[in-house]
Amino acid sequence: MRDGPWAGLALVDAILARGDLSEYHLVHAAQADMYRRLHKTSEARAAYQRALALAQQAAEQRYLERRMRELA
């Protein structure tokens, strides 16, 4: 966050490109948040959907669904 959303997105994308944590919902949620901050709505929505598909706890699913609704 210190260096802004572009820097954060680059780090998250690098992690995902290596295949590290690709099945971890919070990585996709972080990616979605960076896209949201950059006003890249369609990319944010896709990342939130991936995070939601991987999330297993109801509270996390509700949070991700709420964030997706806020994009509309």
C-alpha positions as CSV (number, residue, x, y, z in Angstrom):
1,M,0.0,0.0,0.0
2,R,2.9,2.3,0.7
3,D,3.9,2.4,-3.0
4,G,0.3,2.5,-4.3
5,P,-2.0,0.1,-6.1
6,W,0.1,-0.4,-9.2
7,A,3.0,-1.6,-7.1
8,G,0.8,-3.9,-5.1
9,L,-0.8,-5.3,-8.2
10,A,2.6,-6.0,-9.8
11,L,3.6,-8.0,-6.7
12,V,0.3,-10.0,-6.6
13,D,0.5,-10.6,-10.3
14,A,4.1,-11.9,-10.0
15,I,3.0,-14.3,-7.2
16,L,0.1,-15.6,-9.4
17,A,2.3,-15.9,-12.5
18,R,4.7,-18.2,-10.6
19,G,1.7,-20.3,-9.6
20,D,2.3,-19.6,-5.9
21,L,-0.9,-19.4,-4.0
22,S,-3.1,-19.5,-7.1
23,E,-5.7,-21.5,-5.1
24,Y,-5.6,-19.1,-2.2
25,H,-8.7,-16.9,-2.2
26,L,-7.0,-14.0,-0.3
27,V,-4.5,-13.5,-3.1
28,H,-7.3,-13.0,-5.6
29,A,-9.1,-10.8,-3.1
30,A,-6.0,-8.6,-2.8
31,Q,-5.7,-8.5,-6.6
32,A,-9.3,-7.5,-6.9
33,D,-8.8,-4.7,-4.3
34,M,-5.9,-3.3,-6.3
35,Y,-7.9,-3.4,-9.5
36,R,-10.8,-1.6,-7.7
37,R,-8.5,1.1,-6.5
38,L,-7.3,1.6,-10.0
39,H,-10.9,1.8,-11.3
40,K,-10.5,-1.3,-13.4
41,T,-14.0,-2.6,-12.7
42,S,-14.2,-5.6,-15.0
43,E,-10.8,-6.9,-13.8
44,A,-11.8,-6.4,-10.2
45,R,-15.0,-8.2,-10.7
46,A,-13.2,-11.2,-12.3
47,A,-10.7,-11.4,-9.4
48,Y,-13.5,-11.1,-6.8
49,Q,-15.4,-13.9,-8.5
50,R,-12.2,-16.1,-8.4
51,A,-11.7,-15.3,-4.8
52,L,-15.4,-16.1,-4.1
53,A,-15.1,-19.4,-5.9
54,L,-12.2,-20.4,-3.6
55,A,-13.5,-19.0,-0.3
56,Q,-15.0,-21.6,2.0
57,Q,-16.1,-19.6,5.0
58,A,-19.5,-17.9,4.8
59,A,-18.3,-14.7,6.4
60,E,-15.6,-14.3,3.7
61,Q,-18.1,-15.2,1.0
62,R,-20.4,-12.5,2.2
63,Y,-17.6,-10.0,2.3
64,L,-16.5,-10.7,-1.2
65,E,-20.1,-10.6,-2.5
66,R,-20.5,-7.2,-0.8
67,R,-17.3,-5.9,-2.4
68,M,-18.6,-7.1,-5.8
69,R,-21.9,-5.4,-5.3
70,E,-20.1,-2.1,-4.5
71,L,-18.5,-2.2,-8.0
72,A,-21.8,-1.8,-9.7
